[in-house]
Amino acid sequence: MLKKILSVFDEFGFTIGNVLLYYVLNLQVKTMEWHDQGIILSARKYGEYDAILDVLTRDHGRHCGIIKGGFGRKKRGEIQPGNEVVVKWRGRLETHLGTYTVELKNARSVSFLYNPAKLAAMSSCCSLVSVALAENEAHEKLLKGLLTFFDLLEDADDDIKSWAPLLIRWEIGLLAELGFGLHLDQCAAGGSKDELYYVSPKSGRAVSREAGEPYKTKLLILPTFLTDRKKEPTENDIENGLKLTAFFMKRDMLAPHGKSLPQARRMLEDHIL
């Protein structure tokens, strides 16, 4: 049988090398394709009208791809950061940039269009995820948490004190998801759960007012709403909370990779503080 096949190849001038090369090339040009859903983290211009989308997907993690005509009139509104989308990605290899086809599921950005502070909060979250997460690593729990926060942000009053504590808790959750969790339930010095007032910048653990008093100039302030949910947050609490999470995100999450706090997170403080 093998001799017959080889004789056919010989009759048409094919060699075994030609046949193998044909199959290798065929394997190389086959494309991968998957479908998923998630949140757009960023969209940057690619050429005149195309865009490179960075999307946090449920099953494929943070993944980038080109969307043709993304910055054209028809699609520009669909690819705003924070929007929930259903995507189809195609590429030769999983590690290649590939192309996206996008179907809008929920235009989150429109919900916050007339509230600059809430819009800044959403943009900050998207930017932090984009800069902190490695590509192609699934973080379904983080995606669910981000969707939950956006839901709560949408329903919250316009008063910043009604939703800023939720944002700070989400940032603490982001740190925990990436392996840099803070331990704020008991004192690092003696294990007490009373009068927790500081956070150690070295260990990320809470410190009681009494134990931390001699070192207070070197410690971070622990917002009261993180230890007692019944207490109403003050402006100082929110400021201290943002400083707390910013410190650990910069030092543990970003600096080791040569990255800094994204501009959207820094601009958020201008809206809140």
Long-range contacts (C-beta under 8 A, 24 or more apart in sequence): 28-92, 29-92, 30-92, 31-90, 31-91, 31-92, 32-90, 32-91, 32-92, 32-93, 32-94, 32-98, 33-88, 33-89, 33-90, 34-59, 34-60, 34-88, 34-89, 35-86, 35-87, 35-88, 35-89, 36-60, 36-86, 36-87, 36-89, 37-84, 37-85, 37-86, 37-87, 37-105, 38-84, 38-85, 38-87, 38-143, 39-82, 39-83, 39-84, 39-85, 39-108, 39-126, 39-143, 39-146, 39-147, 40-79, 40-80, 40-81, 40-82, 40-83, 40-85, 40-126, 41-81, 41-126, 41-127, 41-129, 41-130, 42-81, 42-126, 42-127, 42-130, 43-70, 43-71, 43-79, 43-80, 43-81, 45-71, 46-70, 51-75, 51-79, 52-97, 53-79, 53-87, 53-100, 53-102, 54-130, 55-85, 55-87, 55-100, 56-129, 56-130, 56-133, 56-139, 56-142, 56-143, 56-146, 57-87, 57-143, 58-138, 58-140, 58-143, 59-138, 59-140, 60-89, 60-136, 60-138, 61-133, 61-134, 61-135, 61-136, 61-137, 61-138, 61-139, 62-129, 62-130, 62-133, 62-134, 62-135, 62-136, 62-137, 62-139, 63-89, 63-135, 63-136, 64-97, 64-135, 65-89, 65-91, 65-97, 65-98, 65-99, 65-100, 66-97, 66-98, 66-99, 66-100, 67-99, 67-100, 67-101, 67-102, 68-99, 75-102, 77-107, 78-102, 78-104, 78-107, 80-107, 80-108, 80-109, 81-109, 81-122, 81-123, 81-126, 81-127, 82-108, 82-109, 82-112, 82-122, 82-123, 82-125, 82-126, 82-150, 83-107, 83-108, 83-109, 84-108, 84-147, 94-136, 95-136, 108-150, 108-154, 111-154, 112-153, 112-154, 115-158, 116-271, 117-158, 117-160, 117-271, 117-272, 118-153, 118-154, 118-156, 118-158, 118-163, 120-264, 120-267, 120-268, 120-270, 120-271, 120-272, 121-153, 121-163, 121-164, 121-167, 121-268, 121-271, 122-150, 122-153, 123-264, 123-267, 123-268, 124-167, 124-262, 124-264, 124-265, 124-267, 124-268, 125-149, 125-150, 125-167, 125-170, 126-264, 127-262, 127-263, 127-264, 127-265, 128-171, 128-174, 128-249, 128-262, 128-264, 128-265, 129-174, 130-262, 131-254, 131-259, 131-262, 132-174, 132-178, 132-249, 132-253, 132-254, 132-259, 133-178, 139-177, 141-177, 142-173, 142-174, 142-177, 145-170, 145-173, 145-177, 146-170, 160-238, 160-271, 160-272, 161-232, 161-233, 161-234, 161-235, 161-238, 164-233, 164-238, 164-241, 164-242, 164-272, 165-223, 165-225, 165-226, 165-233, 165-237, 165-238, 165-241, 168-223, 168-226, 168-238, 168-241, 168-242, 168-244, 168-245, 169-226, 171-245, 171-249, 172-226, 172-245, 174-249, 174-253, 175-245, 175-248, 175-249, 175-252, 175-253, 178-253, 180-204, 180-248, 180-252, 180-253, 182-244, 182-248, 184-222, 184-226, 184-227, 185-227, 187-211, 196-222, 196-227, 197-221, 197-222, 198-222, 199-244, 201-247, 201-251, 204-248, 220-244, 220-247, 235-273, 238-272, 238-273, 239-272, 239-273, 242-268, 242-269, 242-272, 242-273
